[in-house]
Amino acid sequence: MEPDEGYLATEARMLAGGGVLYNTVVDRKPPLLPWLYDLAFHVFGSASLWPLRVLALAAHLTTALLLAAIARKRWGDRAGAAAGVLYLLLSIGLAPPDSQAATFEVFMLPSTAAAFWYAQEGRWGPAGAATAVAALTKQTGGAVLLPLLWLLWRGRGERRRSLPALLFGFGLPVAVIACSTGVRRFFFWVVSGSSGYASPDGAWLDMLERVLGNSAILGAAALGLLVPLARAAGGRRGTRTPTCGSGSGLLARGDHRLPLLRPLLPATAAAAGAAGRGRGRPRRGPLVAGARLLGAGLHGLLCPRLRLAAAVGAARGLGGAGRRQGLHPAGVGTGLGMHPEMYWLADRKPATRYLTAGLLTNFSGGRDGQGVGVDRGVASSWKVFETEMARHLPEVVVDDSAGAPYAPRYIAPIRALLAAHYDRVGQDGTTVIYRLRPGGAPHRQAPRPDRPIRTASAHPDGVGP
């Protein structure tokens, strides 16, 4: 449903095959969700993502219950019920892949809501631990620490004891996880190694388009809630506003907007309850929300899955070419593109730890040629890639770049690698398939680029990320 699902599924298979996170298995994300995928695959097998989808549904339900508990304590039963129900309705108020896939944003929501719930109960140690779980699921989940500190600043609880408890609860899980994965590698991949990826260079137009489009979708989903919110704002100016959670993320992608529902919904639920008192049961809001629910369901069933079609084509090239040539399924190929799900769909082990071209070239969705190139990738990544290719050249290479800024003609090391060792054997749509040249040695030294590879900085271990 969403590229991150394919990336996580492939990571989990690599971990199950003996891979080491932040060493032979790399990602710019914290480790909890890759480990959860790995655990689910161990228990249920790796052929389907349905166990993860069930867990994602449980995450949504848990978030709804926690928001209901927060709103109930502050504004009563009616506001609590409204907060829980409205979250479930509005959480599908985005494009289906953004809110209904088993991805980072969905799984970090329960712990962020739990952090605020614990803080509201005056349990600052567990609040810090819940914040750590959120941050170890996705970095932006740690932003909930800001409203918790604000609550302390306002005098909720005794600061002298509560602040150390909060910081200890947050710091201990992070320190344990960092030590278990290697402190320097953890810091590099989770904190310091994403500066180029976070840069908006070359992506301003796409970012603006996504911001406007996703804002329109979410605004349409919340349309039925604006009237009671306006009534409450006009009629109950003295009502205390909530401080639940935090809205975090770059907000360009739809899934980055999902966390905004945490602070929005308790306020809206309280407003709806305030506006509805003494006026009978409100009717328009639930009707509009119900209509939007029906629309979201139809959207999920009917929306085109163009990206999935492209990934299936790449997987056919990666898997089918290997089978036709009688090659062993383990470690047969690598992909030059942004479809990490191709490895999972083709049931093939990648020949490199870099599952997308983004890690090697800094390409991300919508980015044009600016900010993309050999010298823009993750620090030392090309040195590691050269070492991997020198050890074992993949039998099949699938290029699904379709002329994107990371296409081989723009990337000298890939262009040299293909010219020296591979023959073009077929095409599936825009996906081009290469096979190791007959008589080519899978363990030959891969060619070096035409010019020295420049990297932003040396990896802290001195051996590449």
C-alpha positions in Angstrom: 0.0 0.0 0.0 2.9 2.3 0.7 6.6 2.2 -0.1 7.6 2.1 3.6 5.7 -1.2 3.9 7.9 -2.7 1.2 11.1 -1.3 2.7 10.2 -2.7 6.2 9.2 -6.1 4.8 12.5 -6.4 2.9 14.4 -5.2 6.0 12.7 -7.9 8.1 13.7 -10.6 5.7 17.2 -9.4 5.7 17.3 -9.4 9.5 15.8 -12.9 9.6 18.6 -14.0 7.2 21.3 -12.9 9.6 21.5 -9.2 8.8 22.6 -6.7 11.4 20.6 -3.4 11.8 22.6 -0.3 10.9 25.3 -2.4 9.5 24.3 -4.8 6.8 20.7 -3.6 7.0 20.3 0.2 6.9 17.6 2.7 7.1 17.2 6.3 8.3 14.5 5.3 10.8 14.7 4.1 14.4 14.7 0.4 15.0 11.4 -0.5 16.7 9.2 -1.0 13.6 11.8 -3.1 11.6 12.1 -5.3 14.7 8.3 -5.5 14.9 8.1 -6.6 11.3 10.8 -9.1 11.9 9.0 -10.6 14.9 5.7 -10.8 13.0 7.4 -12.6 10.1 9.0 -15.1 12.6 5.5 -15.8 14.0 3.3 -15.7 11.0 5.7 -16.1 8.0 6.8 -13.4 5.6 4.4 -14.1 2.7 1.7 -11.7 3.8 1.5 -8.3 5.6 -2.0 -9.0 7.1 -0.6 -9.5 10.7 1.0 -6.0 10.5 -2.2 -4.6 9.2 -4.1 -6.1 12.2 -1.5 -4.5 14.5 -1.9 -1.2 12.7 -5.6 -1.4 13.3 -4.9 -2.1 17.0 -2.7 1.0 17.0 -5.5 3.1 15.7 -8.0 1.7 18.3 -5.5 2.2 21.1 -4.9 5.8 20.1 -8.7 6.4 20.0 -9.1 5.0 23.5 -6.3 7.1 24.9 -7.7 10.3 23.3 -11.1 9.4 24.7 -9.6 9.0 28.1 -7.8 12.3 27.9 -10.8 14.2 26.7 -13.2 12.5 29.2 -11.1 13.5 32.2 -10.9 17.1 31.0 -14.4 17.7 29.6 -16.6 14.8 30.5 -18.1 11.6 29.1 -19.6 13.2 26.0 -16.4 14.9 24.9 -14.4 11.6 25.6 -16.7 9.6 23.3 -16.6 12.2 20.6 -12.8 12.4 20.7 -12.4 8.6 20.2 -15.0 8.3 17.5 -13.9 11.4 15.6 -10.3 10.2 15.6 -11.3 6.9 14.0 -13.4 8.8 11.4 -10.8 11.4 10.6 -7.8 9.0 10.7 -9.0 7.8 7.3 -9.6 11.3 6.1 -6.3 11.1 4.1 -5.4 9.1 1.0 -5.6 5.4 2.0 -1.8 4.7 1.7 -1.1 7.6 4.1 -3.4 6.5 7.0 -4.3 2.8 6.5 -0.9 1.2 5.8 1.3 -0.4 8.5 3.9 2.4 8.6 5.8 4.5 11.0 3.3 7.3 11.5 0.5 4.8 12.5 2.6 2.9 15.0 4.0 6.0 16.8 0.5 7.4 17.5 -0.4 5.2 20.5 2.8 6.0 22.4 2.5 9.8 21.8 -1.1 9.7 23.1 0.0 7.5 26.0 2.8 10.0 26.9 0.3 12.8 27.4 -2.2 10.5 29.2 0.5 9.5 31.7 1.5 13.2 32.2 -2.1 14.1 32.8 -2.1 11.5 35.5 1.1 12.9 37.0 3.1 9.8 36.2 6.2 11.4 34.6 8.5 8.4 34.4 6.1 6.4 32.3 5.3 9.5 30.3 9.0 9.8 29.4 9.2 6.1 28.5 6.2 6.4 26.2 7.8 9.4 24.5 10.9 7.3 24.0 8.9 4.5 22.4 7.3 7.1 20.0 10.8 8.5 19.1 12.2 5.0 18.6 9.4 4.3 16.2 9.9 7.5 14.2 12.1 10.4 15.2 9.2 13.0 15.0 7.3 11.1 17.7 9.7 12.6 20.2 8.1 16.0 19.6 5.5 15.1 22.2 8.2 15.8 24.8 7.7 19.6 24.1 4.1 19.7 25.4 5.1 17.6 28.4 7.8 20.0 29.3 5.2 22.8 28.8 2.9 21.1 31.3 5.7 21.0 33.8 6.5 24.6 33.2 2.9 25.5 34.0 3.3 23.8 37.3 1.5 20.5 36.8 3.3 18.3 39.3 6.3 19.2 41.5 9.1 20.2 39.0 12.0 19.2 41.1 11.0 15.5 41.1 8.9 15.3 38.0 11.4 16.7 35.5 14.2 14.2 36.4 11.6 11.4 36.2 10.5 12.5 32.8 14.0 12.8 31.4 15.1 9.5 33.0 12.1 7.7 31.6 12.9 9.1 28.1 16.6 8.7 28.2 16.9 5.1 29.6 15.1 3.3 26.7 16.9 5.4 24.1 20.3 4.6 25.7 19.5 0.9 25.9 18.5 0.7 22.3 21.5 2.8 21.1 23.9 0.5 23.0 22.2 -2.6 21.6 22.7 -1.4 18.0 26.0 0.4 18.4 25.9 4.0 19.7 27.8 5.6 16.8 25.9 3.7 14.1 22.6 4.4 15.8 23.4 8.1 16.1 24.5 8.2 12.5 21.5 6.5 10.9 18.8 7.9 13.3 20.0 11.4 14.0 22.9 12.8 12.0 22.8 11.0 8.6 19.5 12.5 7.3 20.4 16.1 6.7 20.6 15.8 3.0 17.3 13.9 2.9 15.6 16.5 5.0 16.8 19.3 2.7 14.0 20.7 0.5 16.5 21.4 -2.4 14.9 20.4 -5.7 11.6 19.5 -4.0 9.9 22.8 -3.4 7.2 22.5 -6.1 6.3 18.9 -5.2 6.2 19.8 -1.5 3.9 22.7 -2.2 1.6 20.5 -4.3 1.4 17.8 -1.6 0.8 20.3 1.2 -2.1 21.9 -0.7 -3.5 18.6 -1.9 -3.4 16.8 1.5 -4.7 19.9 3.3 -7.7 19.9 1.0 -8.3 16.2 1.6 -8.1 16.6 5.4 -10.1 19.8 5.3 -12.9 18.0 3.5 -12.8 15.2 6.0 -13.1 17.6 8.9 -15.7 19.9 7.3 -18.5 18.7 9.5 -16.6 19.6 12.7 -16.0 23.2 11.8 -19.4 24.5 12.8 -19.4 23.2 16.4 -15.9 24.3 16.8 -16.8 27.9 15.7 -19.8 27.9 17.9 -17.8 26.9 20.9 -15.1 29.4 20.2 -17.7 32.2 20.0 -19.8 31.1 22.9 -17.3 29.8 25.4 -14.2 31.9 25.1 -13.0 31.0 28.6 -12.9 27.3 27.9 -9.5 25.9 28.7 -7.8 24.7 25.5 -6.1 21.3 25.4 -2.4 20.6 25.0 -2.7 17.0 23.9 0.2 15.7 21.9 2.0 17.5 19.2 1.7 18.0 15.5 5.0 17.0 13.9 6.6 16.1 10.6 7.3 17.9 7.4 3.6 17.9 6.5 4.2 17.5 2.8 3.3 13.8 2.7 -0.2 12.8 3.8 1.1 10.3 6.4 3.1 13.2 8.0 -0.3 14.9 8.7 -1.7 12.0 10.6 -0.1 13.1 13.9 -1.9 16.4 13.7 -5.1 14.7 14.6 -3.8 14.2 18.2 -4.0 17.8 19.3 -6.9 18.6 17.0 -9.5 16.1 18.1 -9.7 16.6 21.9 -10.2 20.3 21.2 -12.9 19.6 18.6 -14.5 17.1 20.8 -14.7 19.5 23.7 -16.0 22.2 21.4 -18.7 19.9 20.0 -19.8 18.9 23.5 -19.9 22.6 24.6 -21.8 23.7 21.5 -24.3 20.8 21.8 -25.2 21.3 25.5 -28.8 22.4 25.9 -29.5 22.3 22.1 -30.4 18.7 21.7 -28.3 16.1 20.0 -26.2 17.5 17.1 -27.0 16.0 13.7 -25.0 17.6 11.0 -21.5 16.8 12.2 -22.1 13.0 12.4 -23.9 13.0 9.1 -21.1 14.7 7.3 -18.5 12.5 9.1 -20.4 9.4 8.1 -20.6 10.6 4.5 -16.9 11.2 4.5 -16.3 7.7 6.0 -18.3 6.2 3.0 -16.2 8.3 0.6 -12.9 7.2 2.2 -14.0 3.6 1.9 -14.8 4.0 -1.8 -11.5 5.8 -2.3 -9.6 2.9 -0.8 -11.4 0.5 -3.1 -11.3 2.4 -6.3 -8.1 4.6 -6.2 -5.5 3.6 -8.8 -2.4 1.9 -7.5 0.0 3.1 -10.2 3.0 2.8 -7.9 2.2 -0.8 -7.0 1.9 -1.6 -10.7 5.3 -0.2 -11.3 6.7 -2.2 -8.3 5.1 -5.4 -9.6 6.8 -4.8 -13.0 10.1 -4.3 -11.3 9.6 -7.5 -9.2 8.8 -9.5 -12.4 12.1 -8.3 -13.8 14.0 -9.1 -10.6 12.4 -12.5 -10.0 11.5 -13.7 -13.5 14.9 -13.0 -15.0 16.6 -15.0 -12.3 14.2 -17.9 -12.7 14.6 -18.0 -16.5 18.3 -18.1 -16.1 18.2 -20.9 -13.5 19.8 -18.7 -10.8 19.6 -19.4 -7.1 17.0 -17.2 -5.5 19.2 -15.9 -2.7 21.1 -12.8 -3.5 20.4 -12.8 -7.2 19.9 -9.2 -7.9 19.6 -5.6 -7.0 17.3 -2.7 -8.1 18.1 0.7 -9.3 15.1 2.6 -8.2 12.7 3.7 -5.5 10.7 0.5 -5.2 12.1 -1.4 -2.2 9.0 -3.6 -2.3 10.3 -5.3 -5.4 12.6 -7.5 -3.3 9.7 -8.7 -1.1 7.3 -9.2 -4.1 10.0 -11.1 -6.0 11.1 -13.1 -3.0 14.7 -12.1 -3.7 17.5 -11.1 -1.4 19.1 -7.7 -2.3 22.7 -7.7 -3.2 23.3 -4.4 -1.4 22.2 -2.9 1.9 21.0 0.2 0.1 17.4 -0.7 -0.9 16.6 2.5 -2.7 18.5 4.9 -4.9 17.7 7.6 -2.4 20.4 6.4 0.0 23.1 6.5 -2.7 21.9 9.7 -4.5 19.7 11.6 -2.1 16.7 11.3 -4.4 13.3 11.3 -2.8 9.8 11.7 -4.1 9.4 14.8 -6.3 13.0 15.9 -6.1 14.4 17.1 -9.4 18.0 16.9 -10.4 19.0 19.6 -7.9 20.3 18.0 -4.8 20.6 14.6 -6.4 23.9 12.9 -7.3 26.8 10.7 -6.3 28.2 13.3 -4.0 24.8 13.8 -2.3 24.3 10.3 -1.0 24.7 9.0 2.6 28.3 9.6 3.7 30.7 6.8 2.6 27.8 4.9 1.0 29.5 4.6 -2.4 32.7 3.2 -0.8 30.6 0.5 0.9 28.6 -0.1 -2.3 31.9 -0.7 -4.3 33.0 -3.2 -1.6 29.7 -5.1 -1.9 30.0 -5.3 -5.7 33.6 -6.4 -5.4 32.6 -9.3 -3.2 29.6 -10.4 -5.2 28.2 -8.9 -8.4 24.4 -9.6 -8.6 23.3 -11.8 -11.4 20.3 -9.6 -12.2 20.0 -5.8 -12.1 16.6 -4.1 -12.5 16.5 -0.4 -13.5 13.2 1.2 -12.9 14.5 4.8 -12.8 12.5 5.7 -16.0 14.7 8.7 -16.7 14.6 10.0 -13.1 17.7 12.0 -11.8 19.2 8.8 -10.4 19.1 7.0 -13.8 22.3 5.2 -14.8 23.1 7.8 -17.4 23.4 10.4 -14.6 25.3 8.2 -12.1 28.8 7.4 -13.3 29.5 4.4 -11.0 26.3 2.6 -12.0 26.9 3.4 -15.7 30.4 2.0 -15.5 29.2 -1.1 -13.6 26.6 -2.0 -16.2 28.9 -1.3 -19.1 31.6 -3.5 -17.7 29.6 -6.6 -16.5 26.0 -6.6 -17.8 23.9 -7.2 -20.9 20.5 -5.7 -21.3 18.1 -8.7 -21.7 14.6 -7.3 -21.6 12.1 -4.6 -20.6 8.8 -4.6 -18.7 7.1 -1.3 -19.2 9.6 1.3 -18.1 11.6 -1.3 -16.2 14.9 -2.4 -17.9 16.4 -5.7 -17.0 20.2 -6.5 -17.0 21.8 -9.9 -16.6 25.4 -10.6 -15.6 27.4 -11.2 -18.8 28.1 -14.8 -19.6 31.5 -15.7 -18.4 31.5 -12.7 -16.1 32.9 -13.4 -12.6 30.4 -12.6 -9.9 33.3 -11.9 -7.5 35.3 -9.6 -9.8 36.3 -6.1 -8.7 33.6 -3.6 -9.6 34.8 -0.7 -11.7 35.5 2.6 -10.0 33.8 5.8 -11.2 35.3 8.2 -13.7 36.2 10.6 -11.0 36.8 10.3 -7.2 33.6 10.0 -5.2 33.1 12.9 -2.8 31.2 12.4 0.4 29.9 14.9 2.9 31.8 13.4 5.8 33.5 10.3 6.9 31.4 7.7 8.8 32.1 7.7 12.5 33.3 4.1 12.5 35.7 5.0 9.6 34.4 2.0 7.6 31.4 3.4 5.9 27.7 3.3 7.1 
